[in-house]
Amino acid sequence: MIETPYLLFLGDAPDQLAAKVAIGIRDWRPENAVGQLRMEGCKADLGLTDMTLAEGKAAGAKTLVIGVANRGGVISQAWKEVLIAALEMGYDLASGLHNLLRDEGDLVAAAQTHGCTLHDVRVPTVGYPIANGRKRSGKRCLAVGTDCSVGKMYTAMSMDAEMRKRGMKSTFRATGQTGILITGQGVPLDAVVADFMAGSVEYLTPENDPDHWDHIEGQGSLFHVSYSGVTMALIHGGQPDALVLCHEPTRTHMRGLPEYSLPTLEQLRDTALPLARVANPACQVAGVSINTQHLSEEGAKACIAKVEAEMGLPATDPYRFGAGKLVDALAAM
Amino acid sequence: MIETPYLLFLGDAPDQLAAKVAIGIRDWRPENAVGQLRMEGCKADLGLTDMTLAEGKAAGAKTLVIGVANRGGVISQAWKEVLIAALEMGYDLASGLHNLLRDEGDLVAAAQTHGCTLHDVRVPTVGYPIANGRKRSGKRCLAVGTDCSVGKMYTAMSMDAEMRKRGMKSTFRATGQTGILITGQGVPLDAVVADFMAGSVEYLTPENDPDHWDHIEGQGSLFHVSYSGVTMALIHGGQPDALVLCHEPTRTHMRGLPEYSLPTLEQLRDTALPLARVANPACQVAGVSINTQHLSEEGAKACIAKVEAEMGLPATDPYRFGAGKLVDALAAM
């Protein structure tokens, strides 16, 4: 568990895209960010208050979160100076970078000296159990996609936010490094050892109040041959009561696999639902989430209407038009 | 790759069952075993020549394989003396034990001194790639089960043996520690990190002659919620041309999951085949392998005949009655 609130470190980000993690935190947990720290030459701007480390500390920040990708997979000397200064002031550090904070001797030494914690959220720190498949109380919703990177995390985040707005009991359950940094906890599922994948998802989504919903962040796709095993573990470990089908209608082939075309939403439904019912015979498909970022407003609405007519399910782009329809569907279950 | 031939170390095995790995080597690769080494009190006997370390060495053995489970997950002092003596004579050691040879300081030191290798086959030693899904030449057959431990390894071993007897090009591809010790190589799939599972299976089953068959050892089951993600990675990484459905007809519930009943063979076929066709649209179900070890000869034959009639597929118990029918089916594809 990463201590909040955060000061968001944008470093010398070459552009806004590089600050994807920080943008996610600002969008989904603005209460977790007291401000942003930008170095000279930084081309990203979250529109948050610019702060020094000292100002962040005065504003209550507990953790400096590296909210930006680094160049060339190396933690530069310029970054190092800021990160070490942060540790000297008592900040914890949190990072989703491929190269780990714990592999940097000077950061490890400074953290030890000052009693701070280095969080590398790509690396599991828990000894997860083997899944036992036992029915857990509480409700769970899992986003499954026709492909990777079609908006499963944003869908789950949107539904969680809408439920909490309505006063419903709801938790977003992160399974990837961005989600873990946004919410401060979760399971880095793609880094878990094969035998423990489903068990780690059971661990992530424990028993809860009967009217509580977990919104489990999906990973991969049953139709993406590189990562389908991870998706399968989410479907069985997550024991979902509801599936939301996620789709990006302009995608021409599976991400990173030019020889593979996307399945239809019908194929996704007919594949995922029987598999989900192995772990939870009551599972239903609740609705469809369409990622319309590459469509005009008119095009988006037409696409959603077509999917609703064809599938007989509520559909929306929850990020663009709100998750109300999808939450209505869960509330009615 | 583990150097053969082996001397099989049975230690102080409390019974024959504890020597499962050694039995597998004797049954499937008898040419890999020059003899057995038994300590005082050993209750297992493979019917091989009893040898001292020196006799094994004289017979050409390169590796001492720990072919037996240890008691209480500890490598005892009595074992240690034999293992260190083996290293001093120039043997490599190979083990599928949960507690690793490499974690034993005295074994590591002796191996270094004498230039020997410690093989812990439960632990991946290769940096596997992410799966790319590209079509590979050669043919692949994957055994998939209604449950775990229904005979998938023995099915693949039997088919490989039958093909080689017929002079066909064939390789057994091990994905678990027993199979790896039997054949000297493979991928310990249940210990691979999630993101690399399918890639490790692609690595294990590379391009080959168009008329060469890989028989891939299955793991888990699509219907076993603890391990289904591993099975999924085999189906997509293995890119099988043929599936063989494996079943143990007397099983009353999924292994280790008393609340879960087994699927029917029809359910297994209808679930596994569409998923396999994502990676290989030409995939077919070639036949059914029935594990009849708990049935009489008459009962076994009746069960097989019933499955053949119901499924319209060749069925047999390849361990009991030979894999001829299943190999005929592959040869006809």
Chai-1 contact restraints between the chains, C-beta under 6 A:
chainA,res_idxA,chainB,res_idxB,connection_type,confidence,min_distance_angstrom,max_distance_angstrom,comment,restraint_id
A,I130,B,S226,contact,1.0,0.0,6.0,A-B,restraint_1
A,A131,B,V225,contact,1.0,0.0,6.0,A-B,restraint_2
A,A131,B,S226,contact,1.0,0.0,6.0,A-B,restraint_3
A,G133,B,V225,contact,1.0,0.0,6.0,A-B,restraint_4
A,G133,B,L257,contact,1.0,0.0,6.0,A-B,restraint_5
A,D190,B,A194,contact,1.0,0.0,6.0,A-B,restraint_6
A,D190,B,D195,contact,1.0,0.0,6.0,A-B,restraint_7
A,A191,B,V193,contact,1.0,0.0,6.0,A-B,restraint_8
A,V192,B,A194,contact,1.0,0.0,6.0,A-B,restraint_9
A,V193,B,A191,contact,1.0,0.0,6.0,A-B,restraint_10
A,V193,B,V193,contact,1.0,0.0,6.0,A-B,restraint_11
A,A194,B,D190,contact,1.0,0.0,6.0,A-B,restraint_12
A,A194,B,V192,contact,1.0,0.0,6.0,A-B,restraint_13
A,A194,B,M197,contact,1.0,0.0,6.0,A-B,restraint_14
A,A194,B,V230,contact,1.0,0.0,6.0,A-B,restraint_15
A,D195,B,D190,contact,1.0,0.0,6.0,A-B,restraint_16
A,M197,B,A194,contact,1.0,0.0,6.0,A-B,restraint_17
A,M197,B,G229,contact,1.0,0.0,6.0,A-B,restraint_18
A,A198,B,V225,contact,1.0,0.0,6.0,A-B,restraint_19
A,A198,B,S226,contact,1.0,0.0,6.0,A-B,restraint_20
A,F223,B,V278,contact,1.0,0.0,6.0,A-B,restraint_21
A,V225,B,A131,contact,1.0,0.0,6.0,A-B,restraint_22
A,V225,B,G133,contact,1.0,0.0,6.0,A-B,restraint_23
A,V225,B,A198,contact,1.0,0.0,6.0,A-B,restraint_24
A,V225,B,H236,contact,1.0,0.0,6.0,A-B,restraint_25
A,V225,B,A279,contact,1.0,0.0,6.0,A-B,restraint_26
A,S226,B,I130,contact,1.0,0.0,6.0,A-B,restraint_27
A,S226,B,A131,contact,1.0,0.0,6.0,A-B,restraint_28
A,S226,B,A198,contact,1.0,0.0,6.0,A-B,restraint_29
A,S228,B,M232,contact,1.0,0.0,6.0,A-B,restraint_30
A,S228,B,H236,contact,1.0,0.0,6.0,A-B,restraint_31
A,G229,B,M197,contact,1.0,0.0,6.0,A-B,restraint_32
A,G229,B,G229,contact,1.0,0.0,6.0,A-B,restraint_33
A,G229,B,M232,contact,1.0,0.0,6.0,A-B,restraint_34
A,G229,B,A233,contact,1.0,0.0,6.0,A-B,restraint_35
A,V230,B,A194,contact,1.0,0.0,6.0,A-B,restraint_36
A,M232,B,S228,contact,1.0,0.0,6.0,A-B,restraint_37
A,M232,B,G229,contact,1.0,0.0,6.0,A-B,restraint_38
A,M232,B,M232,contact,1.0,0.0,6.0,A-B,restraint_39
A,A233,B,G229,contact,1.0,0.0,6.0,A-B,restraint_40
A,H236,B,V225,contact,1.0,0.0,6.0,A-B,restraint_41
A,H236,B,S228,contact,1.0,0.0,6.0,A-B,restraint_42
A,L257,B,G133,contact,1.0,0.0,6.0,A-B,restraint_43
A,V278,B,F223,contact,1.0,0.0,6.0,A-B,restraint_44
A,A279,B,V225,contact,1.0,0.0,6.0,A-B,restraint_45
